[in-house]
């Protein structure tokens, strides 16, 4: 590391800024080519930073003269000059060939197809005749897109019917275009891929939410998709990136289609907005990973996994040059929010001015924490006059509502009396929980779906109460597969409940039910509390205070008894 | 936030560098006074940074001319000039009065005493006669210390007996001195305190390990101290800082004495090496907290708590100018290690060149992860010729040994046959566990101490197996107070074990035992696995694979049976 190559960076916007911040942590020498005072230039002092445009041959040559390796924060660069300087011995990562293919989005799609990577069908459009043929082949609606220089919705036009054709050509017609088949998708997914000298590694599958064609939110991990879909997206992203030569981080945006298949929307040969969450949520950020990959420094695979779930919210320019600051100010009031401002000064409406990441032990907690910021964001965006946004959505989660982490379910309404003390203990310990009635025999489908979906909803322990045949705890344990289930036998009007107790303890090998005593709802609650307390130090303190009270009471009884005996 | 005061920073070393990095995240305008290319100046570009010394009146005046508020990364500044510019309307945070008192360590101690903050007894020493009187009053050994400009062990001299007196005076004699009573301490603790306009908040109590009088390691939270001691240290640190005017972050170093009382060693009126762990481990770092405090921006109290335990290791200069790089390179190979290099170029032996922080879900995991780096650090430090360090300690933890998170304990040796399948399942799921025999009746003291200490050792679930009277699970649950206990009844040679099972489920309200079926060691293991899996996504995948195998086997049996029936 005392002899690192000198890195030159084409582009000094927010992506470059965050790359420079990571370079600072490791004393990696890096020079930036962009306009004076560009965001990346503000966060280091390098006398050989180059002023100019990353799209100008002369400026790139000047940067290359002082560097051993060039990399990019943007794909809209002049690849001819990159090719030229590479012949002069300067390394380019990722390869200029990769950037050249990717910057032409139609070429990118063709390249993916040649490499058997699923992506929407597309045809070249050079004139109205081509567009009409494309409409016949692809049907309506379709997307008409510029092949180059298109980002954040610019250069895209939706063609809904024949009557839109002329408008589409008029709005985009001076550039090379292509038409793309319209895909119905459930949600948009993204995966950051790290290509090192040894192969490709992936960050987790995240969900991106766009508004007005600009990324608004990123959920890491993606919400409400199965493990299989999440893995399929990672595999697809990896295969897509493996089709391109060169090292570094790539962003792969994907559609999750209605039939649960995944297809590639587009690839960025660089760090990407959908990977900002990695700064706080992963062992190493996408920015650190990019620098390590291009410099052949180690990238431990485990470092790319989520340490904590996260939600990222972009700070976009509002109606006035400084209105976006309101969002940053609100973020400072939230304990779990980290704010990154990009040093861009006054905002244009819709411009990316910064971002906020909230991390939490579960995604639901992170979602809940970021709710007030999304509200502020929506209010600010709806003040804009330059665009029409849909009316503000109702809040995702009412504030003040806690995400339950313990689920208490009973076989019947008649169990509620016994369960009251369980609810009281959980409330007293300030553990968020939910109450359900899901009968193994009367509502088996509900019971099964409740148990299957609980883990994804953030439930960490299930308490299942049942009397008689008392199948509920065992069935919930079977359907949930991974959640620990505390079984609470309920005493029937006839008999002592031992039969229910034994039907819980006698579960076959493979599917445990953790059984407490008959009607001992207090212990069911305390056992569940102990479980979650092992990962929550504040709850541990409250549990200890709880047992301290019981101890004091017991000691006090002893004292009174002695006092009585001695009187 | 669009109208923040212009901040001027006296000193641009590593502390200033990390302050500037946080200022960058919020676009806080900050100007640095230090030599050209000082660490803090490398990580931003500010045309009005001042070249010179923070101890020179002219340079400070120049900085103050361009700023609304001055703050410090070092206390060895000229407080007369700070007083002067404050009269000119520039705010100083913390107050120049605070810095003036603290920079004279004897005055600092007197000030603490006047404010009833516990600290070691001290007397002024101006000459040999004073020192002899001090030795009579304080006894041997004693510490002779310079009142000013002392740090990292410089300016301190241990006086072990009368024969050391002359040496001590000779080595320190040209400066104002004081003698301090020698304190026997168990360990050194530290707490970072944030003083805002609304009051003082504290970060958690951490443990610092010094070597050769320089901070080597910081453990957050402190290891092996009770909750009460940890809280007492936070309370003491808070009271100590409340005795000084001004806003900002303060570092409070303390001794934990043999009698478990805590006393203040010294206070730094600034961010501190013992708070570096906050960058990764807390909601907001000490550097962000300092900027927020002096600028009256919000500091949510919850943001100061640990999100994850952490261990910090300093990267110190080694025998050659670049040998410390070896440690940084090793850190890049570890998934959980974050490396911060300070941009100081070539190292002097012992100089702070950077630091590494490892975070993990438990402190033991963090300790284990950082072990190889401590080894590398020790090897590098022992190559130095300028100091004598004690021989390298044996590794804290043998590498390859996993920290157990499940404890399996049985009442007797005869239970081991049944427990074998429990061990097999845990091993198969790659969950680190330990096996113990702690009998409630034969080794009650061992049983009690095992249960009481398990939480601090990182155990998340206890499995307790017992037959007959089967008191072990209940007693372990009582002594551990917070750990979930899975009770496994063991079938005796006579009888079916139901008596043991009932003695576990019949635990009184307040102390739950989570009971599985008689001899069902597989379910005891799987239940414990489900518990820890809720906080470990990779283990969840393995558990699902495990249940998938059982499902496949069951389906296969069905297929075979049908095939047989049809043939």
Interface residues (C-beta under 8 A of the other chain):
Chain A: X1 X2 X21 X24 X25 X26 X27 X37 X41 X42 X43 X44 X45 X227 X283 X284 X292 X297 X298 X300 X301 X302 X303 X305 X306 X307 X308 X322 X325 X328 X329 X332 X333 X334 X335 X336 X338 X339 X340 X341 X343 X359 X361 X455 X460 X461 X481 X482 X483 X484 X485 X486 X498 X501 X502 X505 X506 X507 X509 X510 X511 X512 X513 X514 X515 X516 X517 X518 X520 X522 X523 X524 X526 X527 X530 X531 X533 X534 X535 X537 X538 X540 X541 X543 X544 X547 X550
Chain B: X1 X2 X21 X24 X25 X26 X27 X37 X41 X42 X43 X44 X45 X227 X283 X284 X292 X297 X298 X300 X301 X302 X303 X305 X306 X307 X308 X322 X325 X328 X329 X332 X333 X334 X335 X336 X338 X339 X340 X341 X343 X359 X361 X455 X460 X461 X481 X482 X483 X484 X485 X486 X498 X501 X502 X505 X506 X507 X509 X510 X511 X512 X513 X514 X515 X516 X517 X518 X520 X522 X523 X524 X526 X527 X530 X531 X533 X534 X535 X537 X538 X540 X541 X543 X544 X547 X550
